[in-house]
């Protein structure tokens, strides 16, 4: 049986390739079935043309949607260093509840092109305008949510769209501007309709009613609700003139602030935001806020600091039974703050977040599998979510893809074109009793911890002083963090490798570099590179196929490979020049560290553990301490080490070790796994992160020409 699945044989490679490809298809198919709620939700890929620029988006609608559906719609967007695939789990969950959902990659992210960058919402207002063209959307029930940087973009869209005037304010101004009515400060609080009936003659009153109906149409079609997820942004109070009198007003949009308990890299944690003056001011509260509680703003007061009214808990009062809440929601005056357990990156990967988002939009848009005011409606529980199953299936599909790449390499290395690249693997250098091996293993684990600690604590401060590098490597700071991590780890690993190689040569008399086929001709190295290109083209075609048929990419959380614009491959090539050395070192360390008295499977598993356990130890320590503190005190704080930008390494490092071992096994050289791993990581870096910096610095052709 073992021989049937031997990657060193053509038949074994073929057999594994067929099985792994079937696994990719099956996992992607079932991921799609969970995403579309087993056929109840239609998923459509869109390119929204606005401002002469195209935004990439995905639309989710119930399968029976038509022009008479009159559905509420929620627009989702992502944070910095991400694209809209990141927030698709939430989009899927709301779509299951019958909402129309538009998930958008903002300008300069994913496959979205750039605008002139003058739009403070980075395309969210344009996405809102697109939704207003859809005949199946109820224009009076539109919501928006953005995470992290996306929350800033959402706030900007709220300010651009929402009226600072209440409906009564708009009508008072009609009386003031059109009919010349004069008002006192107390009179502008009164019903404009009543004032019109008392002051206008029949003809004027008739004209007023037409204008008042237009004002109501305008007011009720403004964005009704917004969620600020993982950020402190939001609309600020501003001075406006009502009936000739200056008053202070907030944006007339229901607002929810969702902030995690352990919010890495932010000014404060969730609990701290409850007592922040700036947040209290947004809620018109003179005392610390109460989490998960509805507040109703006073939008009639003429004083500088009016007081809001508490209406009850998110779980305790409902639009269907509480008239005060219903009135506040319809008047767009509610505010609510929610603290969910977790960190910043977990905001968009949390059942708690999904619970609150579903509950919030259920109330503010009065919908959950139907209008909640309809007695026949049976809402889906806000606790019922399956996105983690879909995410896990996509992860398994990604693993299956990696296995198929390895098997395809084994097949190609048996063809006439690539046969000469198939070399003999060296014999293991050590045994389980070898102190040299265990010393190297410990040093590698410590090296990983040092590299991770450095980048996690420095975070966004890591960058390039060189103008050349700023232009050449133009992704945002997260990519820089990844690069710094890999550079530091590669330098430390190279030192460990050198020590290990010297000690091994003393013990065995063998030159490790030569035995691992590192010192081969440049021609062969070039041919390995070309073979790696063939393999990555296959992987991208596999992705495109799964995307076309099943609307799935290969990802988990904020890590994976996505489709991207063709010009971004030039960016991948640039980043590869800086990533390759680290994978050359790791390929030599992983394959040079095998033990004679241990089977190949156990050798591979051990190398995977050594590669990744350092980060897992730091994560366990960092988050374990803050969770323990929270459990004992009830107060959350940001972890001592912010891993927000390096979460992908939790998966990547063990997987890369696996690929290192298996591709070395089929090729006999460390160059093929080094090239393939380089392609995978730069593809992931470029396709899963924001391209804003890329666009800000000019188009790719100009940049290539201008940097030299």
Secondary structure, 3 states (H helix, E strand, C coil): CCHHHCCCCHHHHHHHHHHHHHHHHHHHHHHHHHHCCCCCEEEEEEEEEECCEEEEEEEEEECCCCCCCCEEEEEEECCCCCCHHHHHHHHHHHHHCCCEEEEECCCCECCCCCCCCCCCCCCHHHHHHHHCCCCCEEEEEEEEEEECHHHHHHHHHHHHHCCCCCHHHHHHHHHHHHHCCCCCCCHHHCCHHHHHHHHCCHHHHHHHHHHHHHHHHHHHCCCCEEEEECCCCCCCCEEEEECCEEEEECCCCEEEEEEEEECCCCCCCHHHHCCCHHHHHHCCCCCCCCCCEEEECCCCCCCCCCCCEEEEECCCCCCCCCHHHHHHHHCCCEEEEEEEEEECCCCCCCHHHHHHHHHHHHHHCCECCCECCCCCCCCCCCCCCCHHHHHHHHHHHHHHHHHHHHHHHHHHCCCCCCHHHCCCCCCCCECCCCHHHHHHHHHHHHHHHHHHHHHHHHHHHCCCCCHHHHHHCCCCHHHHHHHHHHHHHHHHHHHHHHHHHHHHHHHHCCCHHHHCCCCCCHHHHHHHHHHHHHHHHHHHHHHHHHHHHHCCCEEECCEEECCCCCCHHHHHHHHHHHHHHHHHHHHHHHHHCCECCCCHHHHHHHHHHHHHHHHHHHHHHHHHHHHHHHHHHCCCCCCCCCCCCCCCHHHHHHHHHHHHHHHHHHHCCHHHHHHHHHHHHHHHHHHCCECHHHHHCCCHHHHHHHCC
